[in-house]
Amino acid sequence: MQILELRTDYFEEIQRVKDDLNAVILAHYYQEPEIQDLADFVGDSLGLARQVQGTAADVIVFCGVHFMAETAKILNPTKTVVVPDLQAGCSLADSCPPEAFSKFIEEHPGHAVVSYVNTSAEVKALSDVICTSSNAEKMIQNIPEETPIVFGPDKHLGRYLIEKTGRDMVLWQGTCMVHILFSERKIRQLKVRHPDAEVLAHPECEARVLRLADHIGSTSSLLKRAVESPARKFIVATEPGILHQMRKAAPEKEFIRAPGKGPEGACEACSECPHMRRNTLEKLYGCMSNLSPEITLDEDLRLRALRSIERMLEIG
């Protein structure tokens, strides 16, 4: 009872502060359910980028990871952008240091540089166009066939896009710490126990996991499939925060976490992003009350990064 009252108090106080600030709260699908329920908009990287592009709010409260808040600041330099926890980073973004990526680009002259949104502002500034898992195929198809491509940082998404588009690309060898941990063997075992279940997988997963999938796509695509598919049961290979929205949208269906590679019963949390889970109701209230931690960017860097993001949004 005490926990419920505390949760209710946070909900009420956050709403009050939000109104006072003329703030908008944005949350990624991988956030804790209680944060998703508080947010004005819940979405994937592309949906969140579109939301911040035209917001009338004075303050953007970004419940996600650091690169997402950076993207919001790049698109809204005059607005205050705050995050619940500045240490909520991204293993995939960390796998692509700007200095090393710059050298990698120099080693491949004449290549168009397509970078996944899960990157730092510095890497975005080195790129010709940004993509998300929702629109990556479209971004690549927009590049002339005679132009070679460097794609980074996720090698599994890159390999998947090579198969989908038929375009040969030079891949940076980055990975997501969550999506590489799903176990092909255990998913096969689950499929035996649940032969009527569809497997939904994010393209950051390893190829051997994707080969088991009935549907591959971004988090928003997986959610759409879960709602529209006639199947009543799903094995979901992505961060389990999305299960909250799936259960809300299709309460009559069953959603099963895809298991990780660890010992039986010891890897329930393997699929949870530790960075996303740094954000809590308490930290959300604190960052709104203090307008801190705030995202700030050097203006020259912001403008250079802005070009690649605007190019993505122009293409659609």
C-alpha positions in Angstrom: 0.0 0.0 0.0 2.8 2.3 0.9 4.5 1.7 -2.5 1.3 2.4 -4.3 0.9 5.7 -2.5 4.4 6.7 -3.2 3.9 5.9 -6.9 0.7 7.9 -7.0 2.5 10.9 -5.3 5.2 10.8 -7.9 2.6 10.7 -10.7 0.8 13.7 -9.3 3.9 15.8 -8.6 5.5 15.1 -12.0 2.3 16.1 -13.7 2.2 19.4 -11.6 5.8 20.2 -12.4 5.3 19.3 -16.1 2.4 21.8 -16.3 4.4 24.5 -14.6 7.4 24.1 -17.0 5.3 23.6 -20.2 7.3 20.4 -20.5 6.8 17.3 -22.6 7.8 13.9 -21.4 9.1 11.5 -24.0 9.8 7.8 -23.2 11.4 5.0 -25.3 9.6 1.7 -25.4 12.4 0.2 -23.3 11.7 2.3 -20.2 10.0 0.9 -17.1 6.2 0.6 -17.5 5.5 3.3 -14.9 7.6 5.8 -16.9 5.9 4.8 -20.1 2.5 5.4 -18.4 3.6 8.9 -17.4 4.9 10.0 -20.8 3.1 12.2 -23.3 4.6 10.1 -26.1 6.1 6.6 -26.1 7.9 5.4 -29.2 11.0 4.1 -30.9 13.9 6.3 -32.0 12.2 7.4 -35.2 8.9 8.3 -33.6 10.7 10.1 -30.8 12.8 12.2 -33.3 9.6 13.2 -35.1 7.9 14.2 -31.9 10.8 16.5 -30.8 11.1 18.0 -34.3 7.9 20.1 -33.9 7.2 20.3 -30.2 5.8 23.5 -28.7 7.1 22.6 -25.2 9.7 24.8 -23.6 11.3 21.8 -21.8 11.9 18.3 -23.3 12.2 15.6 -20.7 13.8 12.6 -22.4 13.4 9.2 -20.7 15.7 7.1 -22.7 19.5 7.0 -23.2 22.0 9.8 -23.8 22.1 9.7 -27.6 18.3 10.1 -27.8 18.4 13.3 -25.6 21.3 14.6 -27.7 19.2 14.1 -30.8 16.4 16.1 -29.2 18.9 18.9 -28.4 20.3 18.9 -31.9 16.8 19.4 -33.3 15.8 22.0 -30.6 18.8 24.2 -29.7 16.7 26.8 -27.9 14.8 24.4 -25.7 15.9 23.0 -22.4 16.5 19.2 -22.7 16.9 17.2 -19.5 17.3 13.5 -18.6 16.6 11.6 -15.4 20.2 10.1 -15.4 23.1 11.4 -17.4 24.9 8.1 -17.0 22.2 6.3 -19.1 24.4 5.6 -22.0 24.3 3.0 -24.8 26.7 0.1 -25.4 26.2 0.4 -29.1 27.1 4.1 -29.2 30.1 3.4 -26.9 31.3 0.7 -29.4 31.9 3.5 -32.0 34.4 6.1 -30.7 34.3 9.2 -33.0 38.1 9.3 -33.5 38.2 5.6 -34.5 35.2 6.0 -36.8 36.7 9.0 -38.4 39.8 7.0 -39.3 37.6 4.2 -40.5 35.8 6.6 -42.9 39.2 7.9 -44.1 40.2 4.4 -45.0 37.2 4.1 -47.3 37.2 7.3 -49.4 34.2 8.0 -51.7 31.8 6.0 -49.5 28.5 7.5 -48.3 28.4 7.2 -44.5 25.1 5.9 -43.1 25.0 5.8 -39.3 22.5 4.3 -37.0 20.8 6.7 -34.7 22.4 4.8 -31.7 25.6 7.0 -32.0 27.1 10.1 -30.3 26.6 13.6 -31.8 30.2 13.4 -32.9 29.6 10.3 -35.0 26.4 11.9 -36.4 28.5 14.9 -37.4 30.8 12.5 -39.4 27.8 10.9 -41.3 26.0 11.7 -44.5 22.7 10.4 -43.2 21.3 8.9 -40.0 18.9 6.0 -39.9 16.8 4.1 -37.4 15.8 0.5 -37.5 12.4 1.7 -38.8 13.8 3.5 -41.9 17.3 2.1 -42.5 16.3 0.2 -45.6 14.8 3.3 -47.1 17.9 5.4 -46.3 20.1 2.9 -48.0 17.9 2.6 -51.1 18.0 6.4 -51.4 21.8 6.3 -52.1 22.8 5.8 -55.7 23.7 2.2 -56.5 27.1 3.2 -57.8 28.0 4.9 -54.5 29.7 2.5 -52.0 28.5 2.7 -48.4 30.0 2.6 -44.9 27.5 1.6 -42.3 27.9 1.8 -38.6 27.9 1.0 -35.8 25.8 -2.2 -35.5 27.2 -5.0 -37.6 24.1 -7.2 -37.2 21.7 -4.6 -38.4 24.2 -3.9 -41.2 24.3 -7.5 -42.3 20.6 -7.7 -42.2 20.3 -4.6 -44.4 22.8 -6.1 -46.9 20.4 -9.1 -47.2 17.3 -6.9 -47.5 18.7 -4.3 -50.0 21.2 -6.3 -51.9 23.7 -3.5 -51.3 27.3 -4.4 -50.3 28.4 -2.2 -47.4 31.5 -1.9 -45.3 30.4 -2.5 -41.7 31.7 -1.1 -38.5 31.9 -4.0 -36.0 29.7 -2.7 -33.2 27.0 -4.5 -31.3 24.2 -4.0 -28.7 25.0 -5.7 -25.4 21.3 -6.7 -25.0 20.5 -8.0 -28.5 23.5 -10.2 -28.9 22.6 -12.2 -25.7 19.5 -14.0 -27.0 20.0 -17.7 -27.2 19.2 -19.5 -30.5 19.1 -22.9 -28.7 16.7 -21.7 -26.0 14.4 -20.0 -28.5 14.2 -23.2 -30.5 13.3 -25.0 -27.2 10.6 -22.4 -26.6 9.2 -22.9 -30.1 8.9 -26.7 -29.4 6.9 -25.9 -26.2 4.9 -23.2 -27.9 4.5 -24.3 -31.5 1.7 -21.8 -32.1 3.9 -18.8 -31.1 5.3 -16.3 -33.5 8.9 -15.1 -33.0 9.4 -11.4 -33.1 13.0 -10.1 -33.3 14.8 -6.8 -33.6 17.4 -6.7 -36.4 20.2 -5.9 -33.9 20.0 -9.6 -33.0 22.5 -12.2 -34.3 21.7 -13.8 -37.7 21.1 -17.2 -36.1 18.3 -15.7 -34.0 16.8 -13.7 -36.9 16.6 -17.0 -38.9 14.1 -18.2 -36.3 11.9 -15.0 -36.5 8.5 -14.8 -38.1 8.8 -11.0 -38.1 11.9 -8.8 -37.9 11.6 -5.1 -37.3 12.0 -2.0 -35.1 10.2 -1.9 -31.8 7.3 0.0 -33.3 7.1 -2.7 -36.1 7.2 -5.5 -33.6 4.3 -3.8 -31.6 2.3 -3.4 -34.8 2.8 -7.0 -35.7 1.8 -8.2 -32.3 -1.5 -6.3 -32.6 -2.3 -7.2 -36.2 -1.1 -10.8 -36.3 -3.8 -13.5 -35.9 -1.4 -15.4 -33.6 -2.3 -15.4 -29.9 1.2 -16.1 -28.6 4.6 -14.4 -29.2 8.2 -15.0 -28.3 9.8 -11.5 -28.3 13.5 -11.0 -28.9 14.2 -7.5 -27.9 14.4 -5.4 -24.7 11.4 -6.5 -22.6 10.2 -2.9 -22.0 8.2 -3.2 -25.2 6.1 -6.0 -23.6 4.2 -3.4 -21.6 2.9 -1.7 -24.7 2.2 -5.1 -26.3 0.1 -6.2 -23.4 -1.8 -2.9 -23.3 -2.5 -3.0 -27.0 -3.4 -6.8 -27.1 -4.3 -7.9 -23.6 -5.9 -11.1 -24.9 -2.5 -12.3 -26.2 0.5 -13.9 -24.5 4.0 -12.4 -24.8 7.1 -14.4 -23.7 10.5 -13.0 -23.3 13.1 -14.6 -25.5 15.7 -16.2 -23.2 19.3 -15.2 -22.9 22.4 -17.4 -23.3 23.2 -17.7 -19.5 22.5 -20.7 -17.3 18.9 -21.7 -16.9 17.1 -19.4 -14.5 20.1 -17.1 -14.2 19.6 -14.8 -17.1 16.1 -13.3 -16.7 17.6 -9.8 -16.7 20.0 -10.5 -19.6 17.6 -8.8 -22.1 17.1 -5.7 -19.9 19.2 -2.8 -20.9 20.9 -1.6 -17.8 21.3 1.9 -19.2 17.6 2.3 -20.0 16.8 1.0 -16.5 18.8 3.7 -14.8 15.9 6.0 -15.2 13.4 5.9 -12.3 10.3 7.8 -11.2 12.4 9.4 -8.5 15.1 10.6 -10.9 12.5 11.8 -13.4 10.9 14.0 -10.7 14.3 15.2 -9.6 15.5 16.2 -13.1 12.2 18.1 -13.7 12.3 19.9 -10.4 15.9 21.0 -10.8 16.1 21.1 -14.7 19.2 19.0 -14.3 21.0 17.0 -15.7 20.7 19.2 -18.8 22.0 18.2 -22.3 24.3 20.9 -23.8 26.1 20.8 -27.1 28.8 22.9 -28.8 27.0 24.8 -31.5 29.4 23.9 -34.3 29.1 20.2 -33.4 25.3 20.5 -33.2 25.1 22.1 -36.7 27.3 19.4 -38.2 25.2 16.6 -36.6 22.0 18.3 -37.6 22.7 17.9 -41.3 22.6 14.1 -41.2 19.5 14.0 -39.0 17.6 16.5 -41.2 18.6 14.4 -44.3 17.0 11.4 -42.7 13.8 13.3 -41.8 13.7 14.8 -45.4 13.9 11.4 -47.0 11.2 10.2 -44.6 
